[in-house]
C-alpha cells in the first residue's frame, strides 16, 4: 500500500517515493529554546510524530533529525535578561522540552543537533555562496543572500518576482511575512550581542536563523533528502530561505516533500498571553489533565486543518480514553477463557487494520484511523456480549490494538493511571456488600462518594469494575 502526502511544494497530494527504497530521511524544525514550548508548538510536533510513526508502521526505516535553535535574537536577549550564559539559559528549556515530549509520547529523534554546535557547517555554506557571487557582505559587516542572483526564489510560496525588492536587506531572524528582501546569512557582531559571537572570514558574528536548518539538515541527511516539516508559519520566510540558500550552495534539489500543519487556536481565538489562553503542557498537567489526554486532542484533527483547542476537548478526550480503557479491561478479564475458533473475530481484525492503514496512507487521515479503531471496539464488544470469544481470540484483539497504538500511542494508561487506590477499592467493595444486602440507599450513597472522588463503578457479570472518572 503506497503512502501519500500533500506536498506543499507542488500543491497536491503525491505518492511518497523515497530517495532510497525502504528508507526515509525526515527533518523537523524543532524549538527555539528561549522559553517553555506551548501547546501550539506541540500541535506541530504531534503531527510530525504521527507522520514518523506512520512511516515506521508501513515498514520504512526513518532517520529523524530535529534541530534545537539555541542561538538567535530571542535566546540572546533572554539569556542577557536572565543574567546567564547562552548555554546555561538554553539548557533549562532544552531539558524541559525533552521532558514534555516524553509526557506526550513522542518518539525521540535520532539526532537533536544544536545550532551552536554546527557553526563551522554554517560558515562553510556562506563561503560557498560568497564564492558563487550569490551572497555579499554589506557595509554593516553582515553577509546577505541576494535574491536578485537567485531567480528560483519563491518556489514554495509562489512569490511574484515583481514584489521582490532587490537590495533591501533584513537582518532580523524573523521579519514581516510580506517582506521579500535579501536576508542575513551571517550577522555581524554588535554590542547587543554581548559575549555571543564566533570568528569567521567576515569578522565576528553569528549565523542567521534560516541558515541553521540548512547546515544541520544537510550534515545529517545529505544535500537532498526526503521530507521536511513544520508549521505553516514557517513556510515564509524560514523554509523559503532554506530552499534558496541550500539549492544555491549545493547545486541540487533540497527537499522532495514539504509537509506543513495548520495553526492551533484556543476556543476559536489566537493563543496569546494577553487573552489568558496561552498554555504550556505544565499548565494543563497542573489542571489535572494527563499527557495522554493532551496528546489525544493534539493528534485528533487532520494536520492541515486548524485545531481548535479547548478544555471541553480535553474532557471529551478523557471520556474517549475511558471507553478504551474499559474495553481493554474487559479484554483482559476474558483473556483467560479457553481457546476457541478465531473465525468469529479475525474478519473484524483484518478489516480494522486494512482501514486503519488506508486512512494513514491518505495524507495522515487520523479521523478515519480513529474511526477504524472504534469500529473495532464496537464489534468486539458485541462479540464479548454474546460470550463467543476464546482466549486466543481475545489475545488477537489485543495484538491488533497494540499494532494500532504503534501509531496513535494513546491506548496504554500512564504509569499508575490504571491503579485503584486501596481506599477507593475498599469503598467499592463496601458498596458491593450493600448491594448484596439489598441496602440500595447505602449503595447509591457510596457510588456518589466514589464519583465525588473521581471514580466510577461499572457493574459487570464478573463483579464491579472501578474506573477513573
N, C-alpha and C positions, 0 to 999 in steps of 0.2 A: 504494500500500500504506500503510495507516494505521499510525501509531506508537502503541504502547500502553505505559502505565506504571502501576505500582502507586502510587496516590495515598494517602499516609499519612493525609491529612486525611479522606478518605472511606472508608478501609479497604477499597479494592477497586481492581482494575485497570480503567483507563479509557483511552479513546482520547484522544490528545493533540490538542486543538483550540486553537491559539494565539490570542491576542488579535488579532493582525494576521496575516492569511494569509501563509504562507511565511516568517514571522519568529518567532524565539523569544528571549525575554528570560530569561537564566539568571543566578541569583545563588548563589554557593557560599561557604560560610563558610571563610575562609582561616585561616592560622596565627596564633597568639598568639606574637609574636616575642620570647620571653624565653629561648629555648633552641633547640637544633637540632631540627628536626622528626624524628620517629621513624617506623618502618615502619607503626605503627598509624595515624598521620596520613595517610601516603601511600596506605594502602589506600583511605581515603575519597576522596582526590584522584584516585586512579586510576579509581575508579568514575565520578567526575564527568567525567574525561577521556573515558572510553568513551561516556558519555551525550552529551557535546558532539559528539564525532566521529560518533556515530550520527545525531544531528540534521543535521549537515553532510552526511553520506553520503546522507541522504534528501531533500536539497535545501533545507533550512532555512538562512536567514541567521541566525546566532546572535550575539547581543550578550551577552558573558560578563563578569560583574563578580565579582571575588573580593577580599574585604576583607583588610587587614592590621591586626590588633589590636596597636597599638603603645602603648596606654596602658590599663592595668588593674592590679589588685593585684599580679600576678606581674611585670609589666615594671617597675613602680616599685620593688618590693623587689629585683629582680635588678640594676637599674641602681645602686641605693644600695650593694648588697653589692660591686659591681664598681668603685665609686668613679667612675662615668661618668655623663654626662648621659643622659637618657632617649633622645635622638635617637642619640647615639653607640652606646649599648648595643644598641638595637634594630636599628641599621643592619647590624651584624655578622650577625645572624640573618636579616634580610631578604635580604641578599646570598647567604647560604648556602642559603636556601630556593630562590631563583631558580636557583642552580647545580644544586641537587638535582633540581628539576622538569625542567630541561633534560636531565640524565642519564637521567631516567625517560621522556623523550619526551612529556611532557605539552604539549598546545597551550597557549600563553600566553593569559591572559585579555585582554580588550580594555582593561579598566581594573583597576588594583590600588589602590583608594582606601585611604589610611591614616587611621586614626581621628583622629590628631592634626591632620589637615588639614581636618577637617569638624566642628569643634566648633560653629561657628555654626549648621550644619544641625541639630545635636542640640539646641541651646538653643531653636531655633525650634519644634521638636516639643514640648519641655517647656512652652513658653509657651502653646501651643495647648491642651495637656492641663490646664494650670492654669486657663486662661480657661473651659474647659468644666466645671471642677469635678471632673474625674476624677483629678487629681493634687493633692497638698497638700504644704506644707512643714512638716516636723516640728520638734520642739524642738531637735534636734541640727543644724538648718540644712539638712539634706538634703531633697530633693524625692522623694516616693514616688508610685507608681501605686497607686490604691485599687482593689483587686479587687472591693470591695463596690459600687463605682459602675459596674462593667462586668460585667453578668450573663453575657455571652458567654464569659467567661474559662474556659479548659479545653477548648476545642473540638478541639484537636489530640490530646490525650492522654486525653480523656474523664474529666476530674476530677469527682468527686462534689462538688456545691456545699456539702454539709454538712461536708466536710473542710476547707473554706476557713476560715481564721482571720482574719477582718477585724480590722484594727488591729495585727496582729502584723507587724513590719517586719523586712526583711532588707536589710542594707546591703552585704554582701559581693557581689562579682561572681558568684561561684559558691556555691551552697548545696545543702544536702542535698536529694536528689531527692524525699523525701517532704514537704518543706516547701512549703506553699501559703500565701503571705503577700504583703503589699504589698512591692514591690521598688523599689529605688532607681533613679530616672531621673537625678538629679543628686546627686552625693556631696559634701557639704560638706568643705572642706579641713580636715585636722588635721595635727599635727606629723609623723605617719608618712609623709605625702605629700611632705614636704620642699619642693623647689622646683617640684614638678609641680602646677600649678593654672592655671585660666583664670577670668577675671571673668565674672559672669553676673548677671541680675536678682536672684538669690537668694544672692549672695555668691560668694566664691572657692570653686572646687571643680573637679570633673571629671565627665564623664559616666559613667553605669553601663554595663557591658559590653553589656547587652541592647539599649540604645538605639542603640549604634553602627551595628549592621547595619540597623536600621530607617531611620536617616538616610541611610546611604550607598546602600542599595538603591533607595530612592525617588528619590534625587538622580539616579541614572544609568539607572534602568529605569522610573521612574514610580510613582505611588501604588499601582497594581495591575500585577503582571507575571506571567509565565507559570510559571516553575519556580524553586523554592528547594531547595537540597540541603544535606546534612550527615550526620554520623553519628547513630546512634540516641541516643547520649548527649547530643546537642544538643536533642532533642525537648522535654525539660523540664529546667530552666525556660527555656532560652535561646529556643528557637523559639516556645514558648507565649507568652512575654513579648513577643517581637517582634510576634506577631499582635495581641495585646491593645493595645499602645501604638500600633501603626501604624493599625489599624482605628478605634480610638477617636479618633485625631488626624485621620485623613483622611476618615472617614465612608464608606469603601468597602472592598471585599474587598482583602486584602493580596496573597495569592498563590493561584493556581489549582491548582497541582500541587506537592505536597511529596514529595520522594524522600529516603529515609534508608537508609544502609548499615549492616550489622551490624558487630560488633566483629572485630578481629583478635586471635587468640591464638597463642601460640608453643608448639609441641609440646603442645597441649591445655591450656596454662595461661595465665592472665592475664599479660601482659607487665609486668614490673616490674624495677627495678634490683636489688632485694633478692634476686630469684631468679636473677639473672645472665642473664636472657633479654631484655634491653632493647637494641634495636638501632637505630641511625641508619643512613641509607644509607651514610655513610662507613665505618661498622663493617663492612658487608657488602662494600663495594668493597675494603677493606683485606684481606679474607679471600680476595680473588681473583675474586669474582663481578662480573659486569658489570651496568650499569644495565638492559640489555635483559633479562637473566635475572631480575632482581628485578621488572621490570615484568610479565613473563610470569606470575610467581607471583601478583602483586597483582591482576591482571585475570582470572585463571583460574577464580575461584569467583564464583558469582552474588552480586551486591552485597547481597542481603537474607539471605544465609546467612553464618554465621560462617566466617571464613577461618583455617584452621589453618596457620600459617607454620612452616616447618622447613627445615633445611639439606638434607634429602632432597628436599624440594620444589624447592629451587634446583638440585640436581643433576639432578632429573628435567627441569627447565626447560632446563638445558644440553643434555641429550640430545635433547629435542624440537626445540630450535633447531638442533642439529647436523643433525638429519634434514631440516629445512627448508633449511639452507644447502647440504647435499649435493644436494638436489633442485634448488635454483636453480643450483648449479654445473653440474649435468647439463644443465639447460635451456640455459645459456649455451654449453656445448660443442656443442649441436645447433642453436643459433640461426642458424648459417651454412649449414645444409642448404638445398638447392634448395627453392623454394616448391612446395607441393602443394595438395591439396584440403582445405579446412578441415572438411569434414563429419565427419571422424573424431573431432575434438576439440570442435567447437562445442557439441554437446549436453551434453558434460561441463561445459563452462564455464557454459553457461546454467543448468544445474541447480545448480551450485555457488553462483552469485550469487543465484539465487532463494532457495535455502535459507539462505544467509548473511544476506541481507536480512531474511527472515522471522524468523529467530532474534533478530536485534537489535530488531525491532519488537515482539517478545513480551517486553516488560519487560527488555530487555537480556540475553537468554539467551545468555551468552558460551559456555557449554558446547556448545550446538548450533551456534554460529557457528564454533568451533574444529573441531567435527566436520565441518562443510561444507568447511573448509579442508583437513583431512587426507583427506577423501574425494577431493577434487580431486587431491591429491598422489598418492594410491594409483592412481587411474585414469590419470593422465598417465604415471606411472612404468610402468604396464602397456603403454601405447601406445609409450613410448620403448623398452621391452624388445623389441617386435616391429618397431621401426625404421620406423614409418609416418608420423612427423610431419615435415612440411616446415618450413622456416624460418619461414614465415608463421604456421603453427600454434603453433610454439614461442613466437613473439612475442605471439600472442593469449593464451597461458597466462600469460606474464609480465605482460601488461596486466591480466589478471584478478587475479593476485596483488597487483599494485600497488593495485587498487581495494579489495581486502580489507584491505590494510595501511593504507589511509586511516583505518580504524577501529582495527585492532589495534596498528599501529606496532611490530611486532616482527620483520618479515621481513628488514629490512636490517641487516647486521652493523654494529657500531660502527666508527668510523674506525680502521683498522689491524687490526681483528679478523680480517679475511679475508686478511691478507697473511702469507705464509710467509717467515720469516727465511731469509737466504741459507744459513746454516749448516745449517738444517733441510732445506732443499731439496737441499743437497749430500749429506746423509745419505740422503735418499730416492732420489736418483739413484745413489748407491753401492749401495744395496740393489737397485735395478732391474738394475744391471750384474751383481751377484752372482746374481740370479735367471736372467738370460740365460746366465750361465756355469755354471748348474746347481749353484752353490755355495749350496745351500739353508740350510745351517747358518749361513753368514755372513749370508744374507738375513734369517733369523729373528732373529739377534742384533741386526742393525741395526733391525729392526722394534721389538724390545724397547727399544732405546736411544731410539728416537723416542717410544715410548709413555711411557717414564720422564720424558721432557722435555715431555709433554703434547700429543703429536701422534699422529694415526692415519694409516695409509696404506691407501687403498682402491684395489684393483687393478681397472681398468676396461678394456674393449676398446681404448680410446684411450690407455692408459697409466696409471700410478699417479696418484692424486689425494691430496694431503696436506691433512689437515683438523685443525683444533684439537680436542683431546680434550674 
